[in-house]
Amino acid sequence: MFAARGIAVSFSVFVMVYCVLSLAVSLCWRPVWLHTTRHPTHRIADLLFALRMFPLLVAAAVTAAFTIPSFLLLEPRAIDEPMGSIPLILGIGGAVLGIFGIANAGLALRRAARTVSTWSSGAQPVESCALVPVLRISGAGQTGAFPAMTAAGIVRPKVLVSGFAESLLTAGELQSALNHEVAHVCHRDNLKKLLLRFVAFPGMAGLEAAWLESTEMAADDAAVANAGEALDLAAALIKLSRLAPSEPPADLTAALVHSLPCVMNARVERLIAWSDERLVSTRRFSPWYRLGAAAATAALFAVTYSQLLVRVHTATEWLVR
């Protein structure tokens, strides 16, 4: 009974913190996003992804660092008190939430594996200076059955390019497009998409769409180093966007061309208006500041941890009753 009560309380606290923070993020992410529009695109993408994962990380931290220790240390093991319906319902809800997230991520991973396997059947390696393998896939790229170019895979990433797209682009355009896909691989965007499947929650579609848009622009910026390369990538986007109608990308892949027309237009306009000023990063805080902040936070928790455990246990006692 003690173990069952502890599990129910832990799941209850997790699901309450997770749902409250998820609701807060779904309501407040847009002003934060608009406030950061002048920052480098990769930082905007990182911030949006951090906001999306914030409810899960905080809920897990509160449960692991406070709820479980307070229950194990302060809850009497000999007492046999009945458990109320609230923690039981919340506990079941937390378990269902976790099972749904695992199943959703597993299905997405399975669909992606099947799709990439179909695409790469009979693929031929392409000589390139990219950091990951580049494979030429067969099939009529103009029909939309195969992607023009996409980064696929999480553990063993690779870039798939259709033969039709390869013949359509010039050498400079092809290299800039490959650089874009390699940037997705370096940023581990496919892994992040898998994590988003795990934390699926109602009302987060807008935030996830904004993050996807930011990742595309961040990959555009990482792929080019001067105005000439920017024009090459813009030309590649224009050419490849004509191969097939816009459609949602396959699960856990990062296609070069898949965005909505308005986003594609914005990407092309940014590349055409390329400025070397984008290469100048904004001022970064010294690592010593981060180390000092982390040390101060750890010291604060060390001093107040026992009191926090008592208060958390009091709250969970109210929850159980």
Phi, psi and omega per residue, in radians:
M1 nan -0.657 3.130
F2 -1.085 -0.794 -3.131
A3 -1.144 -0.748 3.137
A4 -1.093 -0.720 3.118
R5 -1.139 -0.683 3.125
G6 -1.145 -0.714 3.108
I7 -1.129 -0.764 -3.140
A8 -1.097 -0.752 3.134
V9 -1.133 -0.741 -3.128
S10 -1.098 -0.825 3.114
F11 -1.125 -0.622 -3.134
S12 -1.121 -0.830 3.131
V13 -1.107 -0.745 -3.135
F14 -1.041 -0.870 -3.053
V15 -1.193 -0.600 3.106
M16 -1.162 -0.849 3.139
V17 -1.104 -0.742 -3.100
Y18 -1.115 -0.802 -3.108
C19 -1.202 -0.718 3.133
V20 -1.121 -0.799 -3.137
L21 -1.198 -0.624 3.101
S22 -1.113 -0.728 3.092
L23 -1.098 -0.739 3.135
A24 -1.107 -0.741 3.134
V25 -1.141 -0.732 -3.132
S26 -1.098 -0.468 -3.130
L27 -1.581 -0.421 -2.962
C28 -2.001 -0.058 -3.040
W29 -1.225 -0.565 -3.042
R30 -1.131 -0.793 3.069
P31 -1.058 -0.636 3.098
V32 -1.122 -0.742 3.136
W33 -1.102 -0.808 3.139
L34 -1.119 -0.531 -3.136
H35 -1.264 -0.320 -3.059
T36 -1.888 0.268 -3.041
T37 -1.121 -0.381 -3.130
R38 -1.563 -0.049 3.124
H39 -1.425 2.836 3.062
P40 -0.985 2.547 -3.031
T41 -1.098 -0.598 -3.123
H42 -1.182 -0.552 3.089
R43 -1.271 -0.612 3.070
I44 -1.104 -0.775 3.121
A45 -1.087 -0.749 3.121
D46 -1.106 -0.692 -3.135
L47 -1.155 -0.774 -3.133
L48 -1.131 -0.679 3.101
F49 -1.182 -0.685 3.098
A50 -1.097 -0.716 3.082
L51 -1.074 -0.697 -3.119
R52 -1.171 -0.627 -3.116
M53 -1.557 -0.165 -3.070
F54 -0.966 -0.830 -3.133
P55 -1.031 -0.742 -3.130
L56 -1.138 -0.800 -3.085
L57 -1.132 -0.766 -3.124
V58 -1.187 -0.754 3.128
A59 -1.081 -0.738 3.107
A60 -1.153 -0.696 -3.139
A61 -1.163 -0.762 3.132
V62 -1.106 -0.725 -3.131
T63 -1.166 -0.806 -3.061
A64 -1.314 -0.633 -3.028
A65 -1.584 -0.394 -3.042
F66 -2.185 -0.893 -3.027
T67 -1.147 -0.913 -3.095
I68 -1.138 -0.847 3.107
P69 -1.067 -0.700 -3.138
S70 -1.130 -0.645 3.133
F71 -1.220 -0.777 -3.107
L72 -1.182 -0.608 -3.060
L73 -1.528 -0.559 -2.979
L74 -1.966 -0.248 -3.122
E75 -1.473 2.184 3.103
P76 -1.117 2.314 -3.136
R77 -1.415 -0.462 -3.065
A78 -1.372 -0.409 -3.054
I79 -1.232 2.490 -3.135
D80 -2.173 1.374 -3.101
E81 -1.789 2.539 -3.141
P82 -1.191 2.626 -3.138
M83 -1.747 2.300 -3.108
G84 -1.209 2.976 -3.103
S85 -1.301 -0.498 -3.096
I86 -1.089 -0.946 3.117
P87 -1.107 -0.531 3.118
L88 -1.155 -0.793 -3.139
I89 -1.154 -0.798 3.134
L90 -1.135 -0.657 3.113
G91 -1.095 -0.772 3.083
I92 -1.104 -0.692 3.108
G93 -1.094 -0.705 3.109
G94 -1.136 -0.717 3.102
A95 -1.110 -0.753 3.120
V96 -1.106 -0.700 3.125
L97 -1.062 -0.762 3.130
G98 -1.169 -0.743 3.127
I99 -1.114 -0.722 3.119
F100 -1.094 -0.738 3.138
G101 -1.101 -0.770 3.123
I102 -1.113 -0.765 -3.139
A103 -1.135 -0.729 -3.128
N104 -1.112 -0.766 3.104
A105 -1.164 -0.694 3.131
G106 -1.122 -0.719 3.114
L107 -1.151 -0.703 3.103
A108 -1.101 -0.722 3.125
L109 -1.134 -0.694 3.133
R110 -1.166 -0.771 3.128
R111 -1.096 -0.719 3.138
A112 -1.116 -0.732 -3.141
A113 -1.084 -0.734 3.132
R114 -1.163 -0.763 -3.113
T115 -1.117 -0.818 -3.128
V116 -1.144 -0.631 3.091
S117 -1.094 -0.701 3.093
T118 -1.143 -0.774 -3.138
W119 -1.092 -0.761 -2.998
S120 -1.547 0.085 3.093
S121 -1.112 2.104 -3.115
G122 1.339 0.240 -3.129
A123 -1.193 2.636 -3.136
Q124 -2.043 2.392 3.121
P125 -1.154 2.547 3.126
V126 -2.014 2.321 3.097
E127 -1.257 2.196 3.123
S128 -2.747 2.940 3.105
C129 -1.710 0.281 -3.139
A130 -1.204 2.754 -3.114
L131 -1.353 -0.198 -3.125
V132 -2.233 2.804 3.106
P133 -1.077 2.474 3.078
V134 -2.044 2.206 -3.088
L135 -2.084 2.393 3.056
R136 -1.604 2.104 -3.110
I137 -1.725 2.579 -3.111
S138 -1.534 2.985 3.127
G139 1.925 2.803 -3.116
A140 -1.427 1.725 -3.104
G141 -1.053 -0.463 -3.097
Q142 -1.275 -0.225 -3.125
T143 -1.474 -0.240 3.138
G144 1.580 -0.044 3.127
A145 -1.254 -0.456 -3.137
F146 -2.177 2.577 3.108
P147 -1.261 2.588 3.052
A148 -1.135 -0.762 3.095
M149 -2.835 2.349 -3.124
T150 -2.716 2.624 3.007
A151 -1.697 2.202 -3.072
A152 -2.257 2.722 3.093
G153 1.654 2.670 3.132
I154 -2.059 -0.960 3.132
V155 -1.344 -0.788 3.101
R156 -2.115 1.378 -3.072
P157 -1.219 2.705 3.109
K158 -2.700 2.842 3.097
V159 -1.951 2.220 3.102
L160 -1.837 2.284 3.122
V161 -2.314 2.321 3.140
S162 -1.329 2.600 3.120
G163 -1.069 -0.616 3.137
F164 -1.141 -0.756 3.116
A165 -1.133 -0.668 3.136
E166 -1.095 -0.679 3.138
S167 -1.321 -0.392 -3.090
L168 -1.389 -0.509 -3.032
L169 -1.669 2.622 2.994
T170 -1.316 2.994 -3.121
A171 -1.054 -0.760 3.137
G172 -1.172 -0.716 3.123
E173 -1.148 -0.712 3.129
L174 -1.120 -0.725 -3.137
Q175 -1.158 -0.709 3.113
S176 -1.135 -0.690 3.109
A177 -1.143 -0.716 3.087
L178 -1.102 -0.697 3.104
N179 -1.064 -0.644 3.097
H180 -1.073 -0.822 -3.124
E181 -1.171 -0.656 3.095
V182 -1.122 -0.599 3.084
A183 -1.082 -0.690 3.056
H184 -1.050 -0.725 3.133
V185 -1.123 -0.789 -3.123
C186 -1.114 -0.595 3.118
H187 -1.460 -0.039 3.134
R188 0.956 0.768 -3.092
D189 -1.176 -0.570 3.115
N190 -1.181 -0.654 3.060
L191 -1.117 -0.708 3.119
K192 -1.121 -0.638 3.080
K193 -1.116 -0.644 3.089
L194 -1.120 -0.721 3.104
L195 -1.121 -0.604 3.092
L196 -1.149 -0.583 3.053
R197 -1.135 -0.619 -3.117
F198 -1.209 -0.579 -3.074
V199 -1.833 0.502 3.139
A200 -0.945 2.329 -3.092
F201 -2.670 2.449 -3.129
P202 -1.036 2.492 3.079
G203 1.519 0.059 -3.097
M204 -1.766 0.061 -3.068
A205 -1.075 -0.697 -3.139
G206 -1.118 -0.763 3.116
L207 -1.107 -0.755 -3.139
E208 -1.167 -0.651 3.086
A209 -1.137 -0.714 3.097
A210 -1.117 -0.680 3.095
W211 -1.120 -0.761 3.118
L212 -1.059 -0.736 3.104
E213 -1.096 -0.722 3.140
S214 -1.171 -0.630 3.121
T215 -1.151 -0.627 3.115
E216 -1.156 -0.767 3.138
M217 -1.218 -0.600 3.078
A218 -1.142 -0.690 3.087
A219 -1.182 -0.634 3.046
D220 -1.035 -0.824 -3.116
D221 -1.143 -0.652 -3.130
A222 -1.271 -0.375 -3.055
A223 -1.436 -0.309 -3.048
V224 -2.177 2.630 -3.134
A225 -2.149 -0.109 3.124
N226 -2.714 3.061 -3.061
A227 -1.123 -0.622 3.134
G228 -1.103 -0.790 3.103
E229 -1.149 -0.604 3.096
A230 -1.109 -0.721 3.104
L231 -1.165 -0.623 3.086
D232 -1.087 -0.778 -3.136
L233 -1.177 -0.681 3.093
A234 -1.075 -0.735 3.113
A235 -1.121 -0.686 3.108
A236 -1.109 -0.724 3.113
L237 -1.083 -0.746 -3.116
I238 -1.145 -0.782 -3.120
K239 -1.140 -0.822 -3.056
L240 -1.300 -0.404 3.116
S241 -1.200 -0.274 -3.135
R242 -1.561 -0.085 -3.077
L243 -1.239 -0.614 -3.083
A244 -2.708 2.754 3.067
P245 -1.060 2.640 3.109
S246 -1.107 2.361 3.131
E247 -2.607 2.783 -3.121
P248 -1.054 2.510 3.120
P249 -1.222 2.755 3.073
A250 -1.162 2.775 -3.130
D251 -1.015 2.318 2.973
L252 1.006 0.614 2.991
T253 -2.234 2.832 -3.119
A254 -2.179 1.486 -3.116
A255 -1.284 2.546 3.126
L256 -1.154 -0.704 -3.098
V257 -2.169 1.906 3.070
H258 -2.763 -0.089 -3.014
S259 -1.257 2.889 2.999
L260 -1.111 2.661 -3.108
P261 -0.928 -0.693 -3.119
C262 -1.144 -0.648 3.112
V263 -1.237 -0.721 3.100
M264 -1.050 -0.743 3.118
N265 -1.083 -0.723 3.130
A266 -1.122 -0.707 3.120
R267 -1.107 -0.785 -3.133
V268 -1.122 -0.741 3.141
E269 -1.112 -0.683 3.107
R270 -1.101 -0.713 -3.115
L271 -1.218 -0.697 3.123
I272 -1.141 -0.616 3.137
A273 -1.610 0.493 -3.087
W274 -0.981 2.433 3.078
S275 -2.332 2.423 3.129
D276 -1.131 -0.244 3.117
E277 -1.111 -0.379 3.127
R278 -1.169 -0.404 -3.118
L279 -1.324 -0.239 3.130
V280 -1.505 1.918 -3.091
S281 -1.304 2.703 3.102
T282 -1.271 2.854 -3.074
R283 -1.093 2.359 3.131
R284 -1.886 2.563 3.080
F285 -1.281 2.535 3.102
S286 -1.111 2.526 3.077
P287 -0.986 -0.440 3.135
W288 -1.144 -0.580 3.085
Y289 -1.137 -0.749 3.127
R290 -1.140 -0.723 3.119
L291 -1.115 -0.710 3.115
G292 -1.135 -0.716 3.118
A293 -1.130 -0.726 3.118
A294 -1.129 -0.713 3.134
A295 -1.156 -0.704 3.122
A296 -1.132 -0.715 3.115
T297 -1.121 -0.759 3.131
A298 -1.112 -0.701 3.122
A299 -1.136 -0.683 3.128
L300 -1.101 -0.779 3.130
F301 -1.183 -0.621 3.124
A302 -1.098 -0.646 -3.115
V303 -1.317 -0.654 -3.012
T304 -1.820 0.041 -2.991
Y305 -1.065 -0.793 -3.099
S306 -1.099 -0.700 3.113
Q307 -1.154 -0.671 3.109
L308 -1.116 -0.687 3.118
L309 -1.079 -0.713 3.127
V310 -1.096 -0.760 -3.124
R311 -1.191 -0.684 3.101
V312 -1.122 -0.703 3.123
H313 -1.135 -0.661 3.085
T314 -1.074 -0.737 3.121
A315 -1.139 -0.730 3.139
T316 -1.220 -0.537 3.056
E317 -1.097 -0.739 3.072
W318 -1.098 -0.654 -3.136
L319 -1.148 -0.737 -3.105
V320 -1.131 -0.698 -3.100
R321 -1.361 nan nan
